[in-house]
Amino acid sequence: MSEQITAPAPTPASVSGEANVSGEANVSGEVRVSAKATTFTESVIRDMTRLALAHGAVNLAQGFPDFSCPPELKEAAKAAIDADVNQYAITWGAAEFRVAIAAKVGRTYPGWSVDPDTEICVTCGSTEAMIATMLALVDPGDEVVMFEPFYENYGPDTILSGARPRLVRLHPPDWSIDPDELRAAVSDRTRAIILNTPHNPTGKVLRRDELDLVAELCQRHDVLVFTDEIYEHIHYLGPGGHIPPATVPGLEDRTVTINALSKTYAVTGWRVGWTIAPPAYTAAIRKVHDFLTVGAAAPLQAGGVAAMNLPAAYYGALAEEYRARRDLLCGALAETGFTFREPDGAYYVMCDTRAVDPVGDDVALARRLVTDIGVATVPGSSFFADPADGRHIIRFGFPKKLSTLRSAADRLTRLAPS
Ligand SMILES: Cc1ncc(COP(=O)(O)O)c(C=O)c1O
């Protein structure tokens, strides 16, 4: 579930339908499901994708690339299958892959030393990495602080762990954190702060002073950081622009870093990710991970070794290519009349829609964009606990070929103000 929308309000505690082998039916034919499962809903993005397919629309809703992954990954994965690497890998990850992850971290961030034997757990994507981390380190009743607008998985992850989400707003136009609001949200009830930098959906990249504040609060209240860095190499700030929280003084011993092959190497369907954390936390995450999934696909971990061994030039080129995609889409969006702040990182643009949709019905606008214009987006309400907060927003994604983005740009001209 790479893109699942969190609904703020619980939906009815049942789904209609006939009884089946796995469900109890009451007299009215309703099937009982868990209370937890009723606190979030199906993905609006999948809805958008279905609609996009039906209307032949360009899909700028879902965050997956429409271009090839580096050939090195495919060759290594194919060679592993040919060599009969078909059985379970070590549950917390093939040794060679863990060694390669640790080496790549050390090369990318000199001074950050990771022990592949005790500090890494390979998972089925960063999605599993986050839920395994939560289930391993958070207790029912704990509070988990997260920023809003949010990536939709964090709320359900928190609820599934029995904990309570505590939201802190990122303020437009630059999606800044109000230090007083963050201070007020973090207390002795807080178990963890979830960071995501570069950030989906806003494109914000956390600055040193913001991370220093997080470190100060984590130390004061003995809080952990779970940091989702899946867009680590996709930012437009130049070398050193992305600061891993685990390298910030005061956070080294209290951070779980979550990452994956998905975005950096354009293989979202491979489902290979990992956590990096101090040994005691890693031991707990490994236990939970074992019972959740046993392990990530063994031959694809061989592809992961090839990914980790790519030269530094790969990441420079990746950022440059994404910059070209961002500039193309942003140019088209500006001409169309949307207002937005160019993202500093990740591959999404959050647009204020007031100029083209004064009424402020983001869901209706997103539907109209698919059916009348042929471009799929995500309604802003998907990223807020209170849908009203996102009614003047829609999100465009640009992990696409330039030709795909040009086609979307052409279609968007039909929306341009006259
Ligand atoms: C911030 C963020 N984290 C995690 C994911 C999912 O990652 P994975 O495919 O590795 O599970 C996404 C995908 O859109 C994302 O945007």
PDBQT file of the ligand as one rigid body, heavy atoms in Angstrom, charges set to zero:
ROOT
HETATM    1  C1  LIG A 501       7.171   9.397   2.076  1.00  0.00    +0.000 C 
HETATM    2  C2  LIG A 501       6.976   8.029   1.543  1.00  0.00    +0.000 A 
HETATM    3  N1  LIG A 501       7.332   6.986   2.291  1.00  0.00    +0.000 NA
HETATM    4  C3  LIG A 501       7.165   5.722   1.869  1.00  0.00    +0.000 A 
HETATM    5  C4  LIG A 501       6.605   5.454   0.632  1.00  0.00    +0.000 A 
HETATM    6  C5  LIG A 501       6.421   4.030   0.212  1.00  0.00    +0.000 C 
HETATM    7  O1  LIG A 501       7.680   3.433   0.044  1.00  0.00    +0.000 OA
HETATM    8  P1  LIG A 501       7.881   1.897  -0.340  1.00  0.00    +0.000 P 
HETATM    9  O2  LIG A 501       7.438   1.736  -1.748  1.00  0.00    +0.000 OA
HETATM   10  O3  LIG A 501       9.352   1.675  -0.198  1.00  0.00    +0.000 OA
HETATM   11  O4  LIG A 501       7.108   1.090   0.620  1.00  0.00    +0.000 OA
HETATM   12  C6  LIG A 501       6.214   6.510  -0.193  1.00  0.00    +0.000 A 
HETATM   13  C7  LIG A 501       5.593   6.239  -1.512  1.00  0.00    +0.000 C 
HETATM   14  O5  LIG A 501       4.923   7.047  -2.099  1.00  0.00    +0.000 OA
HETATM   15  C8  LIG A 501       6.409   7.833   0.283  1.00  0.00    +0.000 A 
HETATM   16  O6  LIG A 501       6.069   8.882  -0.466  1.00  0.00    +0.000 OA
ENDROOT
TORSDOF 0
